[in-house]
Amino acid sequence: MSETHELKKNELTKFDSIIMGIAGTAPAYTISASTATLVAAVGVMGPGSILYAAVVMFGIAFAFMYLNRWRSDAGASYAWVGRAIHPALGFMSGWALIVATCLFMVAGSLPVGTATLDLIAPSLSNNVVAVTIAGALWFLSMNILIMIGIQITTKFQKFMTIIEVVILIVIAIGAFIKFGLYPVNPFSWSWFSPSGFNLNTFMSGSLVAIFYYWGWDVTANLTEETQDRNKTPGYGGVFGMIGIFVLFELLQIVFQMGLTSKQIASAGTNLLPTIGNMIFPRPWGNIAILAVMISTVATLETSLLQASRTLFSMGRDNVLGIKLGHLHPRFHTPWLAGIVMGIVSLLLFVVSSFSSGVNAVMTDAITAIGLQIAFYYGLTGFACAWYYRHELTHDFKTLVMRGLWPVLSSLFLWAIAIYDIPQLGWQTDLIGLGALFVGVIPLIYYRFKLKSFFYSSGREASHLETAVGAAPTKF
């Protein structure tokens, strides 16, 4: 196999980057699977939770944007945190993304299997074996696709995401027409008011809403394959965030205008297909099932892209197995990283499907993903402020955009995680925090075995002259 460490350059445009940012959050899947949980936590204050979570996530998105201007690296958070704050924290940031992705594959593969059978063989949609096989086929297809090459992956992703967004807009318009004249809950600006929350509902709602947005940061992991690599991925993440915020907010509003909290709870994770059948005559309501299926497939792909690029960057820096940093000689993709992710994730979701006991554990594991995401997003926000700390007194915009906003967002994310730990139960905490702590083993093993320059090259910080071409200062 090839020894090259260079991913294909200039394969993604700015539009492609934005599309990847939107696809990474899986808007249709997220709305269908998570709205009932959000409404159960906050009632009609869902739009407010989505708004305040967006404020936090934009702080992290800006941190990603500015850090990418400093260092364009497929490892993204791993590389930035490691070179700005501490190498061990950088390793753990990358590890958090990898284990979160492995656990998320369980949550993604099974629902897409169910959605597929809902369309082609509804009688099998509740059959565990059939759902597992269908989900496994989709999972393997996406894993193969990302190993064939970024160009075909991007084209496929663009096609799927455009269809998904169009379907969601059609559903939003249809729901507004259907529910607007005789709403169950007439629209009210009080849905956005902080006074509608108490501490418990605000924290619970934030926990759900924050993780509506997970995945937009795939744009940063594709930076080495993107045109104008130091700027485009950052803009892709920010504009992707704007797009999904508008979609989430609009759909949350129209859905709770037309359905009671009890109806939303009854629909559960099938909310979008339920809405589709309410507003469109059969079989046109199936477009909602199609949207959920496309959305889930798309986020499987972006999650695998994100994790495989992180593993590739860590392998290239010799902080994990060296072969992870090698690329396929023909496709120039991190083939071994993709295979490792595929094997681990496939085993997890197959085992969880066939064992009722393990299935309960894996349900806790999916909830525990939130702790891992808060950990690495929070570290990235802190890394931004620390790297640019010498510039923060230069002007007010720099202070806010590169310092205060990312830091306050990080603090909020960590506060939510800490608040949530006692609420999740010991199994969820064991998996969420335990999976993180397991990362200490490969960190120590490979640090002493490979003696990577990553641990000895010194930390970096920006000064004002860096903006006009000077090299970063090490200390």
Buried (B, 14 or more C-beta within 10 A) or exposed (E): EEEEBEBBEEBBBBEBBBBBBBBBBBBBBBBBBBBBBBBBBBBBBBBBBBBBBBEBBBBBBBBBBBBBBBBBBBBBBBBBBBBBBBBBBBBBBBBBBBBBBBBBBBBBBBBBBBBBBBEEEEEBBEBEEBBBBBBBBBBEEBBEBBBBBBBEBBEBBBEBBBBBBEBBBBBBEBBBEBBEEEBEBEBEEEBBEEEBBEEEBBBBBBBBBBBBBBBBBBBBBBBBBBBBBEBBBBBBBBBBBBBBBEBBBBBBBBBBBBBEBEBBBEBEBBBBBBBBBBBBEEEEBBBBBBBBBBBBBBBBBBBBBBBBBBBBBBBBBBBBBBBBBBBBEEBBBBBBBBBBBBEBBBEBBBBBBEEEEBBEBBBBBBBBBBBBBBBBBBBBBBBBBBBBBEBBEEEEEBBBBBBBBBBBBBBBBBBBBEBBBEEBEEBBBBBBBEBBEEBEEBBEEBBEEBEBEBBEEEBBBBBEEBEEEEEBBEE
